[in-house]
Amino acid sequence: WDTSGESRVWVRAGAIEGNASVITAAWGDSTKTTAPNYVFNGSTWSNGYQAAWHFQNMSGTTLIDSTANNRHLTAEGGPSTATGQVGNGIVLDGSNDQLEAIGYKGVTGSIARTMELWVKTSATDDSFMSWGQDATRKKWIFRNDGSGYLRTEINGGSRNTSGAMNNNTWRYVACSYEPITSGWSLKFYLDGNEVASTGTSSFANTGDYLDVRLGNDHSNRRLNGSMDEARIS
C-alpha cells in the first residue's frame, strides 16, 4: 500500500449487472487496526480457483498463492520481480528459470479446467504452464508454438489458434477445457476475446505426476519473457 501514491486494490463483488453498477470503497478509518480475515484466508479466490498468483513480492524464492490452498510457487534458476501488468510481475530468462508449485499436481484426469495469465514475450515455442506425465493423454501443456500462436497439447492430441500473441506487449491469454460426449472441447482467449474453439475425439487423462510449473514444460521449453496474474481453476 503506497500512502503517498497509487495503490491497486482487489474487490470481491457478488454480482454486477448492466453498465451502471457502482462499487464504492472507503478507507482511512484509524479505528480499524486489524485487517479483515479475507485479506489472508484466501476467501476472495475461493470460487473454484485452484491457485492464483499475483507475483507482487518474492520472499526469498517463494511467491504466494492467494487462495486458501497454499499452492505457493518456488522460483528456481533466478527469476526476478519487475513491473507487471498489475503492480509487479515475474521475469524469466528463458535459460534456467521456472516457477514450481511443489506438491501441487494440477487438475488431473478429464476434469474441466481453465488456465489464464498475462504474458509479455517476443519468443516462440515457450511454455506458460504445464503438469502431468509425458505419456499418451497424460500431460497438460499451455504454451505458444513456433509461430507465436497459442497451443495446448496432451501427448496424443493438440490444438492451436491462428493468431500470434508474441509481440512483446502484455497479452491476456487463457485456455479452457471441457470434456464432452465425443471427446473434449477447447477454447482459447486472447485479450478477452475468444479466438478459437475446437474439439477432438481424444480425451485428456492428465496424470498425477509432475508438479505444476510456470515457464517450463516436459520438453524444457522455458519462457523468455514476463508473466503476471496467473490462475488455474
Disulfide bonds with the S-S distance in Angstrom:
none
